[in-house]
Amino acid sequence: MTPTDLLGLAAAVTATIAVAPQVIKVCKTKNTRDLSLGTFILLLSALFLWFLYGLLIGSYPIIIGNAVGFALNIYIVVMKIKYG
């Protein structure tokens, strides 16, 4: 694994972990009132585009990181729609 690959992997892991506290809080409290649905919709769009980019260039850190991030953010959006 090259230093560039390691940097990409570190970025993907960090970006994915960044949303974990919000997911845990929403899971525990079911409170999404203060979350902006628009922000998470835009974030999902960005994650999806990064995922596609990763597929096109064959970068596993980008593919995996954004796929996991997309799944976590889908959870937030579903909970936001469900609990308002």
N, CA, C and O atoms as a Maestro MAE file, in Angstrom:
{
 s_m_m2io_version
 :::
 2.0.0
}

f_m_ct {
 s_m_title
 :::
 protein
 m_atom[336] {
  # First column is atom index #
  i_m_mmod_type
  r_m_x_coord
  r_m_y_coord
  r_m_z_coord
  i_m_residue_number
  s_m_chain_name
  s_m_pdb_residue_name
  s_m_pdb_atom_name
  i_m_atomic_number
  :::
  1 25 0.852 -1.177 0.000 1 A "MET " " N  " 7
  2 3 0.000 0.000 0.000 1 A "MET " " CA " 6
  3 2 0.897 1.239 0.000 1 A "MET " " C  " 6
  4 15 1.816 1.357 0.810 1 A "MET " " O  " 8
  5 25 0.617 2.137 -0.904 2 A "THR " " N  " 7
  6 3 1.440 3.340 -1.040 2 A "THR " " CA " 6
  7 2 1.048 4.382 0.013 2 A "THR " " C  " 6
  8 15 -0.031 4.295 0.599 2 A "THR " " O  " 8
  9 25 1.919 5.365 0.253 3 A "PRO " " N  " 7
  10 3 1.550 6.451 1.171 3 A "PRO " " CA " 6
  11 2 0.272 7.175 0.727 3 A "PRO " " C  " 6
  12 15 -0.516 7.614 1.565 3 A "PRO " " O  " 8
  13 25 0.073 7.296 -0.563 4 A "THR " " N  " 7
  14 3 -1.148 7.934 -1.070 4 A "THR " " CA " 6
  15 2 -2.378 7.107 -0.716 4 A "THR " " C  " 6
  16 15 -3.411 7.656 -0.333 4 A "THR " " O  " 8
  17 25 -2.267 5.785 -0.843 5 A "ASP " " N  " 7
  18 3 -3.369 4.900 -0.459 5 A "ASP " " CA " 6
  19 2 -3.659 5.005 1.034 5 A "ASP " " C  " 6
  20 15 -4.818 5.030 1.447 5 A "ASP " " O  " 8
  21 25 -2.608 5.064 1.834 6 A "LEU " " N  " 7
  22 3 -2.780 5.188 3.284 6 A "LEU " " CA " 6
  23 2 -3.464 6.502 3.643 6 A "LEU " " C  " 6
  24 15 -4.317 6.542 4.530 6 A "LEU " " O  " 8
  25 25 -3.093 7.566 2.961 7 A "LEU " " N  " 7
  26 3 -3.732 8.858 3.196 7 A "LEU " " CA " 6
  27 2 -5.213 8.791 2.831 7 A "LEU " " C  " 6
  28 15 -6.058 9.288 3.575 7 A "LEU " " O  " 8
  29 25 -5.526 8.189 1.706 8 A "GLY " " N  " 7
  30 3 -6.920 8.033 1.295 8 A "GLY " " CA " 6
  31 2 -7.710 7.192 2.274 8 A "GLY " " C  " 6
  32 15 -8.860 7.505 2.581 8 A "GLY " " O  " 8
  33 25 -7.102 6.131 2.763 9 A "LEU " " N  " 7
  34 3 -7.756 5.273 3.742 9 A "LEU " " CA " 6
  35 2 -8.000 6.025 5.043 9 A "LEU " " C  " 6
  36 15 -9.081 5.924 5.623 9 A "LEU " " O  " 8
  37 25 -7.010 6.776 5.505 10 A "ALA " " N  " 7
  38 3 -7.161 7.568 6.732 10 A "ALA " " CA " 6
  39 2 -8.278 8.597 6.575 10 A "ALA " " C  " 6
  40 15 -9.070 8.798 7.496 10 A "ALA " " O  " 8
  41 25 -8.345 9.244 5.423 11 A "ALA " " N  " 7
  42 3 -9.400 10.229 5.173 11 A "ALA " " CA " 6
  43 2 -10.775 9.565 5.163 11 A "ALA " " C  " 6
  44 15 -11.726 10.101 5.731 11 A "ALA " " O  " 8
  45 25 -10.882 8.412 4.526 12 A "ALA " " N  " 7
  46 3 -12.159 7.703 4.447 12 A "ALA " " CA " 6
  47 2 -12.630 7.252 5.825 12 A "ALA " " C  " 6
  48 15 -13.804 7.404 6.164 12 A "ALA " " O  " 8
  49 25 -11.721 6.702 6.616 13 A "VAL " " N  " 7
  50 3 -12.074 6.243 7.963 13 A "VAL " " CA " 6
  51 2 -12.498 7.426 8.829 13 A "VAL " " C  " 6
  52 15 -13.504 7.353 9.534 13 A "VAL " " O  " 8
  53 25 -11.734 8.510 8.776 14 A "THR " " N  " 7
  54 3 -12.048 9.686 9.585 14 A "THR " " CA " 6
  55 2 -13.404 10.276 9.203 14 A "THR " " C  " 6
  56 15 -14.206 10.600 10.079 14 A "THR " " O  " 8
  57 25 -13.663 10.415 7.916 15 A "ALA " " N  " 7
  58 3 -14.937 10.977 7.460 15 A "ALA " " CA " 6
  59 2 -16.111 10.082 7.855 15 A "ALA " " C  " 6
  60 15 -17.185 10.576 8.196 15 A "ALA " " O  " 8
  61 25 -15.906 8.781 7.808 16 A "THR " " N  " 7
  62 3 -16.961 7.841 8.172 16 A "THR " " CA " 6
  63 2 -17.230 7.877 9.667 16 A "THR " " C  " 6
  64 15 -18.386 7.872 10.092 16 A "THR " " O  " 8
  65 25 -16.182 7.914 10.459 17 A "ILE " " N  " 7
  66 3 -16.323 7.956 11.916 17 A "ILE " " CA " 6
  67 2 -16.948 9.270 12.375 17 A "ILE " " C  " 6
  68 15 -17.603 9.309 13.417 17 A "ILE " " O  " 8
  69 25 -16.756 10.338 11.618 18 A "ALA " " N  " 7
  70 3 -17.245 11.662 12.023 18 A "ALA " " CA " 6
  71 2 -18.757 11.688 12.240 18 A "ALA " " C  " 6
  72 15 -19.235 12.425 13.103 18 A "ALA " " O  " 8
  73 25 -19.504 10.918 11.493 19 A "VAL " " N  " 7
  74 3 -20.961 10.921 11.624 19 A "VAL " " CA " 6
  75 2 -21.435 9.956 12.716 19 A "VAL " " C  " 6
  76 15 -22.598 10.011 13.116 19 A "VAL " " O  " 8
  77 25 -20.569 9.089 13.196 20 A "ALA " " N  " 7
  78 3 -20.957 8.079 14.184 20 A "ALA " " CA " 6
  79 2 -21.581 8.667 15.452 20 A "ALA " " C  " 6
  80 15 -22.595 8.139 15.909 20 A "ALA " " O  " 8
  81 25 -21.027 9.736 16.047 21 A "PRO " " N  " 7
  82 3 -21.670 10.284 17.250 21 A "PRO " " CA " 6
  83 2 -23.117 10.732 17.003 21 A "PRO " " C  " 6
  84 15 -23.977 10.560 17.867 21 A "PRO " " O  " 8
  85 25 -23.382 11.301 15.831 22 A "GLN " " N  " 7
  86 3 -24.751 11.726 15.517 22 A "GLN " " CA " 6
  87 2 -25.664 10.521 15.358 22 A "GLN " " C  " 6
  88 15 -26.801 10.536 15.830 22 A "GLN " " O  " 8
  89 25 -25.178 9.482 14.700 23 A "VAL " " N  " 7
  90 3 -25.968 8.263 14.522 23 A "VAL " " CA " 6
  91 2 -26.286 7.645 15.877 23 A "VAL " " C  " 6
  92 15 -27.424 7.245 16.122 23 A "VAL " " O  " 8
  93 25 -25.302 7.563 16.751 24 A "ILE " " N  " 7
  94 3 -25.506 6.989 18.087 24 A "ILE " " CA " 6
  95 2 -26.522 7.808 18.871 24 A "ILE " " C  " 6
  96 15 -27.409 7.250 19.516 24 A "ILE " " O  " 8
  97 25 -26.393 9.131 18.818 25 A "LYS " " N  " 7
  98 3 -27.322 9.999 19.551 25 A "LYS " " CA " 6
  99 2 -28.747 9.844 19.037 25 A "LYS " " C  " 6
  100 15 -29.683 9.736 19.830 25 A "LYS " " O  " 8
  101 25 -28.920 9.831 17.727 26 A "VAL " " N  " 7
  102 3 -30.257 9.667 17.152 26 A "VAL " " CA " 6
  103 2 -30.815 8.293 17.503 26 A "VAL " " C  " 6
  104 15 -32.000 8.165 17.812 26 A "VAL " " O  " 8
  105 25 -29.983 7.279 17.459 27 A "CYS " " N  " 7
  106 3 -30.412 5.918 17.789 27 A "CYS " " CA " 6
  107 2 -30.905 5.831 19.231 27 A "CYS " " C  " 6
  108 15 -31.920 5.191 19.507 27 A "CYS " " O  " 8
  109 25 -30.189 6.469 20.143 28 A "LYS " " N  " 7
  110 3 -30.549 6.424 21.564 28 A "LYS " " CA " 6
  111 2 -31.758 7.290 21.890 28 A "LYS " " C  " 6
  112 15 -32.647 6.857 22.624 28 A "LYS " " O  " 8
  113 25 -31.803 8.506 21.355 29 A "THR " " N  " 7
  114 3 -32.823 9.473 21.765 29 A "THR " " CA " 6
  115 2 -34.035 9.529 20.844 29 A "THR " " C  " 6
  116 15 -35.106 9.969 21.261 29 A "THR " " O  " 8
  117 25 -33.882 9.094 19.606 30 A "LYS " " N  " 7
  118 3 -34.926 9.213 18.581 30 A "LYS " " CA " 6
  119 2 -35.306 10.678 18.350 30 A "LYS " " C  " 6
  120 15 -36.379 10.962 17.817 30 A "LYS " " O  " 8
  121 25 -34.445 11.595 18.745 31 A "ASN " " N  " 7
  122 3 -34.697 13.028 18.596 31 A "ASN " " CA " 6
  123 2 -33.909 13.566 17.404 31 A "ASN " " C  " 6
  124 15 -32.678 13.562 17.403 31 A "ASN " " O  " 8
  125 25 -34.638 14.026 16.398 32 A "THR " " N  " 7
  126 3 -33.998 14.586 15.204 32 A "THR " " CA " 6
  127 2 -34.502 15.997 14.917 32 A "THR " " C  " 6
  128 15 -34.237 16.551 13.849 32 A "THR " " O  " 8
  129 25 -35.215 16.565 15.854 33 A "ARG " " N  " 7
  130 3 -35.856 17.866 15.648 33 A "ARG " " CA " 6
  131 2 -34.877 18.945 15.213 33 A "ARG " " C  " 6
  132 15 -35.204 19.753 14.344 33 A "ARG " " O  " 8
  133 25 -33.691 18.975 15.793 34 A "ASP " " N  " 7
  134 3 -32.726 20.033 15.505 34 A "ASP " " CA " 6
  135 2 -31.825 19.736 14.305 34 A "ASP " " C  " 6
  136 15 -30.932 20.525 13.997 34 A "ASP " " O  " 8
  137 25 -32.044 18.625 13.636 35 A "LEU " " N  " 7
  138 3 -31.227 18.283 12.473 35 A "LEU " " CA " 6
  139 2 -31.872 18.823 11.204 35 A "LEU " " C  " 6
  140 15 -33.091 18.759 11.041 35 A "LEU " " O  " 8
  141 25 -31.061 19.347 10.321 36 A "SER " " N  " 7
  142 3 -31.549 19.880 9.053 36 A "SER " " CA " 6
  143 2 -31.619 18.762 8.013 36 A "SER " " C  " 6
  144 15 -30.599 18.175 7.652 36 A "SER " " O  " 8
  145 25 -32.818 18.476 7.541 37 A "LEU " " N  " 7
  146 3 -32.990 17.443 6.518 37 A "LEU " " CA " 6
  147 2 -32.244 17.828 5.246 37 A "LEU " " C  " 6
  148 15 -31.628 16.981 4.600 37 A "LEU " " O  " 8
  149 25 -32.301 19.103 4.891 38 A "GLY " " N  " 7
  150 3 -31.616 19.575 3.690 38 A "GLY " " CA " 6
  151 2 -30.123 19.314 3.726 38 A "GLY " " C  " 6
  152 15 -29.532 18.921 2.720 38 A "GLY " " O  " 8
  153 25 -29.516 19.530 4.876 39 A "THR " " N  " 7
  154 3 -28.081 19.280 5.022 39 A "THR " " CA " 6
  155 2 -27.760 17.819 4.760 39 A "THR " " C  " 6
  156 15 -26.796 17.508 4.059 39 A "THR " " O  " 8
  157 25 -28.554 16.929 5.315 40 A "PHE " " N  " 7
  158 3 -28.282 15.505 5.146 40 A "PHE " " CA " 6
  159 2 -28.595 15.027 3.726 40 A "PHE " " C  " 6
  160 15 -27.947 14.103 3.234 40 A "PHE " " O  " 8
  161 25 -29.569 15.636 3.068 41 A "ILE " " N  " 7
  162 3 -29.843 15.303 1.664 41 A "ILE " " CA " 6
  163 2 -28.656 15.713 0.795 41 A "ILE " " C  " 6
  164 15 -28.224 14.956 -0.074 41 A "ILE " " O  " 8
  165 25 -28.129 16.918 1.036 42 A "LEU " " N  " 7
  166 3 -26.949 17.367 0.283 42 A "LEU " " CA " 6
  167 2 -25.744 16.478 0.571 42 A "LEU " " C  " 6
  168 15 -24.978 16.149 -0.334 42 A "LEU " " O  " 8
  169 25 -25.580 16.093 1.830 43 A "LEU " " N  " 7
  170 3 -24.472 15.212 2.198 43 A "LEU " " CA " 6
  171 2 -24.604 13.861 1.502 43 A "LEU " " C  " 6
  172 15 -23.614 13.313 1.017 43 A "LEU " " O  " 8
  173 25 -25.814 13.327 1.452 44 A "LEU " " N  " 7
  174 3 -26.035 12.064 0.736 44 A "LEU " " CA " 6
  175 2 -25.672 12.200 -0.737 44 A "LEU " " C  " 6
  176 15 -25.072 11.297 -1.321 44 A "LEU " " O  " 8
  177 25 -26.035 13.323 -1.331 45 A "SER " " N  " 7
  178 3 -25.695 13.563 -2.737 45 A "SER " " CA " 6
  179 2 -24.186 13.566 -2.935 45 A "SER " " C  " 6
  180 15 -23.672 12.947 -3.867 45 A "SER " " O  " 8
  181 25 -23.480 14.268 -2.052 46 A "ALA " " N  " 7
  182 3 -22.018 14.334 -2.144 46 A "ALA " " CA " 6
  183 2 -21.390 12.955 -1.951 46 A "ALA " " C  " 6
  184 15 -20.481 12.576 -2.690 46 A "ALA " " O  " 8
  185 25 -21.869 12.211 -0.967 47 A "LEU " " N  " 7
  186 3 -21.333 10.874 -0.715 47 A "LEU " " CA " 6
  187 2 -21.559 9.955 -1.912 47 A "LEU " " C  " 6
  188 15 -20.681 9.173 -2.276 47 A "LEU " " O  " 8
  189 25 -22.732 10.053 -2.519 48 A "PHE " " N  " 7
  190 3 -23.032 9.228 -3.684 48 A "PHE " " CA " 6
  191 2 -22.113 9.576 -4.852 48 A "PHE " " C  " 6
  192 15 -21.603 8.690 -5.538 48 A "PHE " " O  " 8
  193 25 -21.907 10.875 -5.069 49 A "LEU " " N  " 7
  194 3 -21.011 11.296 -6.153 49 A "LEU " " CA " 6
  195 2 -19.576 10.851 -5.899 49 A "LEU " " C  " 6
  196 15 -18.899 10.408 -6.827 49 A "LEU " " O  " 8
  197 25 -19.099 10.960 -4.658 50 A "TRP " " N  " 7
  198 3 -17.758 10.476 -4.317 50 A "TRP " " CA " 6
  199 2 -17.663 8.965 -4.517 50 A "TRP " " C  " 6
  200 15 -16.641 8.460 -4.982 50 A "TRP " " O  " 8
  201 25 -18.732 8.244 -4.164 51 A "PHE " " N  " 7
  202 3 -18.772 6.796 -4.371 51 A "PHE " " CA " 6
  203 2 -18.620 6.470 -5.859 51 A "PHE " " C  " 6
  204 15 -17.829 5.604 -6.235 51 A "PHE " " O  " 8
  205 25 -19.390 7.175 -6.702 52 A "LEU " " N  " 7
  206 3 -19.280 6.954 -8.145 52 A "LEU " " CA " 6
  207 2 -17.881 7.276 -8.657 52 A "LEU " " C  " 6
  208 15 -17.329 6.543 -9.478 52 A "LEU " " O  " 8
  209 25 -17.318 8.360 -8.176 53 A "TYR " " N  " 7
  210 3 -15.955 8.736 -8.551 53 A "TYR " " CA " 6
  211 2 -14.975 7.629 -8.156 53 A "TYR " " C  " 6
  212 15 -14.096 7.265 -8.937 53 A "TYR " " O  " 8
  213 25 -15.128 7.104 -6.954 54 A "GLY " " N  " 7
  214 3 -14.272 6.013 -6.501 54 A "GLY " " CA " 6
  215 2 -14.378 4.797 -7.407 54 A "GLY " " C  " 6
  216 15 -13.376 4.149 -7.709 54 A "GLY " " O  " 8
  217 25 -15.604 4.489 -7.842 55 A "LEU " " N  " 7
  218 3 -15.788 3.373 -8.774 55 A "LEU " " CA " 6
  219 2 -15.060 3.631 -10.089 55 A "LEU " " C  " 6
  220 15 -14.399 2.743 -10.627 55 A "LEU " " O  " 8
  221 25 -15.187 4.845 -10.596 56 A "LEU " " N  " 7
  222 3 -14.577 5.181 -11.885 56 A "LEU " " CA " 6
  223 2 -13.055 5.113 -11.862 56 A "LEU " " C  " 6
  224 15 -12.432 4.719 -12.847 56 A "LEU " " O  " 8
  225 25 -12.458 5.498 -10.735 57 A "ILE " " N  " 7
  226 3 -10.993 5.475 -10.664 57 A "ILE " " CA " 6
  227 2 -10.464 4.220 -9.973 57 A "ILE " " C  " 6
  228 15 -9.253 4.018 -9.894 57 A "ILE " " O  " 8
  229 25 -11.371 3.376 -9.471 58 A "GLY " " N  " 7
  230 3 -10.961 2.130 -8.833 58 A "GLY " " CA " 6
  231 2 -10.282 2.312 -7.489 58 A "GLY " " C  " 6
  232 15 -9.354 1.575 -7.155 58 A "GLY " " O  " 8
  233 25 -10.735 3.288 -6.716 59 A "SER " " N  " 7
  234 3 -10.133 3.566 -5.409 59 A "SER " " CA " 6
  235 2 -10.988 2.968 -4.293 59 A "SER " " C  " 6
  236 15 -12.054 3.488 -3.962 59 A "SER " " O  " 8
  237 25 -10.502 1.862 -3.718 60 A "TYR " " N  " 7
  238 3 -11.260 1.198 -2.665 60 A "TYR " " CA " 6
  239 2 -11.480 2.065 -1.428 60 A "TYR " " C  " 6
  240 15 -12.571 2.011 -0.860 60 A "TYR " " O  " 8
  241 25 -10.510 2.860 -0.978 61 A "PRO " " N  " 7
  242 3 -10.797 3.729 0.176 61 A "PRO " " CA " 6
  243 2 -11.961 4.689 -0.092 61 A "PRO " " C  " 6
  244 15 -12.798 4.908 0.783 61 A "PRO " " O  " 8
  245 25 -12.012 5.247 -1.275 62 A "ILE " " N  " 7
  246 3 -13.105 6.165 -1.614 62 A "ILE " " CA " 6
  247 2 -14.422 5.405 -1.731 62 A "ILE " " C  " 6
  248 15 -15.451 5.869 -1.240 62 A "ILE " " O  " 8
  249 25 -14.399 4.263 -2.367 63 A "ILE " " N  " 7
  250 3 -15.614 3.461 -2.547 63 A "ILE " " CA " 6
  251 2 -16.178 3.033 -1.196 63 A "ILE " " C  " 6
  252 15 -17.349 3.277 -0.903 63 A "ILE " " O  " 8
  253 25 -15.359 2.404 -0.386 64 A "ILE " " N  " 7
  254 3 -15.824 1.854 0.890 64 A "ILE " " CA " 6
  255 2 -16.215 2.961 1.864 64 A "ILE " " C  " 6
  256 15 -17.275 2.901 2.486 64 A "ILE " " O  " 8
  257 25 -15.362 3.964 1.992 65 A "GLY " " N  " 7
  258 3 -15.650 5.059 2.919 65 A "GLY " " CA " 6
  259 2 -16.962 5.757 2.608 65 A "GLY " " C  " 6
  260 15 -17.745 6.055 3.510 65 A "GLY " " O  " 8
  261 25 -17.197 6.016 1.339 66 A "ASN " " N  " 7
  262 3 -18.416 6.721 0.963 66 A "ASN " " CA " 6
  263 2 -19.643 5.821 0.980 66 A "ASN " " C  " 6
  264 15 -20.749 6.300 1.233 66 A "ASN " " O  " 8
  265 25 -19.476 4.541 0.719 67 A "ALA " " N  " 7
  266 3 -20.603 3.609 0.826 67 A "ALA " " CA " 6
  267 2 -21.061 3.493 2.276 67 A "ALA " " C  " 6
  268 15 -22.259 3.525 2.556 67 A "ALA " " O  " 8
  269 25 -20.113 3.358 3.192 68 A "VAL " " N  " 7
  270 3 -20.456 3.275 4.616 68 A "VAL " " CA " 6
  271 2 -21.050 4.600 5.088 68 A "VAL " " C  " 6
  272 15 -22.059 4.616 5.792 68 A "VAL " " O  " 8
  273 25 -20.426 5.704 4.701 69 A "GLY " " N  " 7
  274 3 -20.952 7.017 5.066 69 A "GLY " " CA " 6
  275 2 -22.362 7.232 4.538 69 A "GLY " " C  " 6
  276 15 -23.209 7.796 5.231 69 A "GLY " " O  " 8
  277 25 -22.614 6.786 3.318 70 A "PHE " " N  " 7
  278 3 -23.945 6.894 2.721 70 A "PHE " " CA " 6
  279 2 -24.958 6.115 3.555 70 A "PHE " " C  " 6
  280 15 -26.042 6.620 3.848 70 A "PHE " " O  " 8
  281 25 -24.611 4.890 3.937 71 A "ALA " " N  " 7
  282 3 -25.521 4.063 4.736 71 A "ALA " " CA " 6
  283 2 -25.825 4.718 6.081 71 A "ALA " " C  " 6
  284 15 -26.978 4.738 6.512 71 A "ALA " " O  " 8
  285 25 -24.807 5.250 6.742 72 A "LEU " " N  " 7
  286 3 -25.019 5.903 8.034 72 A "LEU " " CA " 6
  287 2 -25.908 7.135 7.895 72 A "LEU " " C  " 6
  288 15 -26.774 7.385 8.733 72 A "LEU " " O  " 8
  289 25 -25.688 7.890 6.842 73 A "ASN " " N  " 7
  290 3 -26.489 9.094 6.641 73 A "ASN " " CA " 6
  291 2 -27.906 8.778 6.175 73 A "ASN " " C  " 6
  292 15 -28.830 9.541 6.457 73 A "ASN " " O  " 8
  293 25 -28.089 7.676 5.474 74 A "ILE " " N  " 7
  294 3 -29.446 7.225 5.131 74 A "ILE " " CA " 6
  295 2 -30.217 6.961 6.420 74 A "ILE " " C  " 6
  296 15 -31.389 7.320 6.532 74 A "ILE " " O  " 8
  297 25 -29.563 6.336 7.384 75 A "TYR " " N  " 7
  298 3 -30.204 6.075 8.677 75 A "TYR " " CA " 6
  299 2 -30.681 7.387 9.300 75 A "TYR " " C  " 6
  300 15 -31.813 7.476 9.776 75 A "TYR " " O  " 8
  301 25 -29.819 8.403 9.298 76 A "ILE " " N  " 7
  302 3 -30.184 9.704 9.872 76 A "ILE " " CA " 6
  303 2 -31.399 10.282 9.132 76 A "ILE " " C  " 6
  304 15 -32.335 10.767 9.768 76 A "ILE " " O  " 8
  305 25 -31.387 10.234 7.813 77 A "VAL " " N  " 7
  306 3 -32.494 10.786 7.024 77 A "VAL " " CA " 6
  307 2 -33.792 10.026 7.304 77 A "VAL " " C  " 6
  308 15 -34.843 10.644 7.472 77 A "VAL " " O  " 8
  309 25 -33.729 8.706 7.354 78 A "VAL " " N  " 7
  310 3 -34.923 7.907 7.649 78 A "VAL " " CA " 6
  311 2 -35.468 8.264 9.027 78 A "VAL " " C  " 6
  312 15 -36.676 8.429 9.196 78 A "VAL " " O  " 8
  313 25 -34.589 8.383 10.000 79 A "MET " " N  " 7
  314 3 -35.020 8.745 11.354 79 A "MET " " CA " 6
  315 2 -35.592 10.167 11.382 79 A "MET " " C  " 6
  316 15 -36.565 10.427 12.090 79 A "MET " " O  " 8
  317 25 -35.001 11.076 10.626 80 A "LYS " " N  " 7
  318 3 -35.502 12.452 10.555 80 A "LYS " " CA " 6
  319 2 -36.912 12.466 9.976 80 A "LYS " " C  " 6
  320 15 -37.789 13.165 10.483 80 A "LYS " " O  " 8
  321 25 -37.126 11.701 8.923 81 A "ILE " " N  " 7
  322 3 -38.458 11.632 8.313 81 A "ILE " " CA " 6
  323 2 -39.450 10.981 9.278 81 A "ILE " " C  " 6
  324 15 -40.592 11.426 9.396 81 A "ILE " " O  " 8
  325 25 -39.013 9.941 9.958 82 A "LYS " " N  " 7
  326 3 -39.891 9.209 10.877 82 A "LYS " " CA " 6
  327 2 -40.242 10.020 12.121 82 A "LYS " " C  " 6
  328 15 -41.403 10.056 12.529 82 A "LYS " " O  " 8
  329 25 -39.240 10.675 12.731 83 A "TYR " " N  " 7
  330 3 -39.451 11.351 14.012 83 A "TYR " " CA " 6
  331 2 -39.522 12.874 13.910 83 A "TYR " " C  " 6
  332 15 -39.820 13.551 14.894 83 A "TYR " " O  " 8
  333 25 -39.249 13.412 12.723 84 A "GLY " " N  " 7
  334 3 -39.344 14.859 12.514 84 A "GLY " " CA " 6
  335 2 -38.314 15.601 13.228 84 A "GLY " " C  " 6
  336 15 -38.269 16.828 13.147 84 A "GLY " " O  " 8
  :::
 }
 m_bond[335] {
  # First column is bond index #
  i_m_from
  i_m_to
  i_m_order
  :::
  1 1 2 1
  2 2 3 1
  3 3 4 2
  4 3 5 1
  5 5 6 1
  6 6 7 1
  7 7 8 2
  8 7 9 1
  9 9 10 1
  10 10 11 1
  11 11 12 2
  12 11 13 1
  13 13 14 1
  14 14 15 1
  15 15 16 2
  16 15 17 1
  17 17 18 1
  18 18 19 1
  19 19 20 2
  20 19 21 1
  21 21 22 1
  22 22 23 1
  23 23 24 2
  24 23 25 1
  25 25 26 1
  26 26 27 1
  27 27 28 2
  28 27 29 1
  29 29 30 1
  30 30 31 1
  31 31 32 2
  32 31 33 1
  33 33 34 1
  34 34 35 1
  35 35 36 2
  36 35 37 1
  37 37 38 1
  38 38 39 1
  39 39 40 2
  40 39 41 1
  41 41 42 1
  42 42 43 1
  43 43 44 2
  44 43 45 1
  45 45 46 1
  46 46 47 1
  47 47 48 2
  48 47 49 1
  49 49 50 1
  50 50 51 1
  51 51 52 2
  52 51 53 1
  53 53 54 1
  54 54 55 1
  55 55 56 2
  56 55 57 1
  57 57 58 1
  58 58 59 1
  59 59 60 2
  60 59 61 1
  61 61 62 1
  62 62 63 1
  63 63 64 2
  64 63 65 1
  65 65 66 1
  66 66 67 1
  67 67 68 2
  68 67 69 1
  69 69 70 1
  70 70 71 1
  71 71 72 2
  72 71 73 1
  73 73 74 1
  74 74 75 1
  75 75 76 2
  76 75 77 1
  77 77 78 1
  78 78 79 1
  79 79 80 2
  80 79 81 1
  81 81 82 1
  82 82 83 1
  83 83 84 2
  84 83 85 1
  85 85 86 1
  86 86 87 1
  87 87 88 2
  88 87 89 1
  89 89 90 1
  90 90 91 1
  91 91 92 2
  92 91 93 1
  93 93 94 1
  94 94 95 1
  95 95 96 2
  96 95 97 1
  97 97 98 1
  98 98 99 1
  99 99 100 2
  100 99 101 1
  101 101 102 1
  102 102 103 1
  103 103 104 2
  104 103 105 1
  105 105 106 1
  106 106 107 1
  107 107 108 2
  108 107 109 1
  109 109 110 1
  110 110 111 1
  111 111 112 2
  112 111 113 1
  113 113 114 1
  114 114 115 1
  115 115 116 2
  116 115 117 1
  117 117 118 1
  118 118 119 1
  119 119 120 2
  120 119 121 1
  121 121 122 1
  122 122 123 1
  123 123 124 2
  124 123 125 1
  125 125 126 1
  126 126 127 1
  127 127 128 2
  128 127 129 1
  129 129 130 1
  130 130 131 1
  131 131 132 2
  132 131 133 1
  133 133 134 1
  134 134 135 1
  135 135 136 2
  136 135 137 1
  137 137 138 1
  138 138 139 1
  139 139 140 2
  140 139 141 1
  141 141 142 1
  142 142 143 1
  143 143 144 2
  144 143 145 1
  145 145 146 1
  146 146 147 1
  147 147 148 2
  148 147 149 1
  149 149 150 1
  150 150 151 1
  151 151 152 2
  152 151 153 1
  153 153 154 1
  154 154 155 1
  155 155 156 2
  156 155 157 1
  157 157 158 1
  158 158 159 1
  159 159 160 2
  160 159 161 1
  161 161 162 1
  162 162 163 1
  163 163 164 2
  164 163 165 1
  165 165 166 1
  166 166 167 1
  167 167 168 2
  168 167 169 1
  169 169 170 1
  170 170 171 1
  171 171 172 2
  172 171 173 1
  173 173 174 1
  174 174 175 1
  175 175 176 2
  176 175 177 1
  177 177 178 1
  178 178 179 1
  179 179 180 2
  180 179 181 1
  181 181 182 1
  182 182 183 1
  183 183 184 2
  184 183 185 1
  185 185 186 1
  186 186 187 1
  187 187 188 2
  188 187 189 1
  189 189 190 1
  190 190 191 1
  191 191 192 2
  192 191 193 1
  193 193 194 1
  194 194 195 1
  195 195 196 2
  196 195 197 1
  197 197 198 1
  198 198 199 1
  199 199 200 2
  200 199 201 1
  201 201 202 1
  202 202 203 1
  203 203 204 2
  204 203 205 1
  205 205 206 1
  206 206 207 1
  207 207 208 2
  208 207 209 1
  209 209 210 1
  210 210 211 1
  211 211 212 2
  212 211 213 1
  213 213 214 1
  214 214 215 1
  215 215 216 2
  216 215 217 1
  217 217 218 1
  218 218 219 1
  219 219 220 2
  220 219 221 1
  221 221 222 1
  222 222 223 1
  223 223 224 2
  224 223 225 1
  225 225 226 1
  226 226 227 1
  227 227 228 2
  228 227 229 1
  229 229 230 1
  230 230 231 1
  231 231 232 2
  232 231 233 1
  233 233 234 1
  234 234 235 1
  235 235 236 2
  236 235 237 1
  237 237 238 1
  238 238 239 1
  239 239 240 2
  240 239 241 1
  241 241 242 1
  242 242 243 1
  243 243 244 2
  244 243 245 1
  245 245 246 1
  246 246 247 1
  247 247 248 2
  248 247 249 1
  249 249 250 1
  250 250 251 1
  251 251 252 2
  252 251 253 1
  253 253 254 1
  254 254 255 1
  255 255 256 2
  256 255 257 1
  257 257 258 1
  258 258 259 1
  259 259 260 2
  260 259 261 1
  261 261 262 1
  262 262 263 1
  263 263 264 2
  264 263 265 1
  265 265 266 1
  266 266 267 1
  267 267 268 2
  268 267 269 1
  269 269 270 1
  270 270 271 1
  271 271 272 2
  272 271 273 1
  273 273 274 1
  274 274 275 1
  275 275 276 2
  276 275 277 1
  277 277 278 1
  278 278 279 1
  279 279 280 2
  280 279 281 1
  281 281 282 1
  282 282 283 1
  283 283 284 2
  284 283 285 1
  285 285 286 1
  286 286 287 1
  287 287 288 2
  288 287 289 1
  289 289 290 1
  290 290 291 1
  291 291 292 2
  292 291 293 1
  293 293 294 1
  294 294 295 1
  295 295 296 2
  296 295 297 1
  297 297 298 1
  298 298 299 1
  299 299 300 2
  300 299 301 1
  301 301 302 1
  302 302 303 1
  303 303 304 2
  304 303 305 1
  305 305 306 1
  306 306 307 1
  307 307 308 2
  308 307 309 1
  309 309 310 1
  310 310 311 1
  311 311 312 2
  312 311 313 1
  313 313 314 1
  314 314 315 1
  315 315 316 2
  316 315 317 1
  317 317 318 1
  318 318 319 1
  319 319 320 2
  320 319 321 1
  321 321 322 1
  322 322 323 1
  323 323 324 2
  324 323 325 1
  325 325 326 1
  326 326 327 1
  327 327 328 2
  328 327 329 1
  329 329 330 1
  330 330 331 1
  331 331 332 2
  332 331 333 1
  333 333 334 1
  334 334 335 1
  335 335 336 2
  :::
 }
}
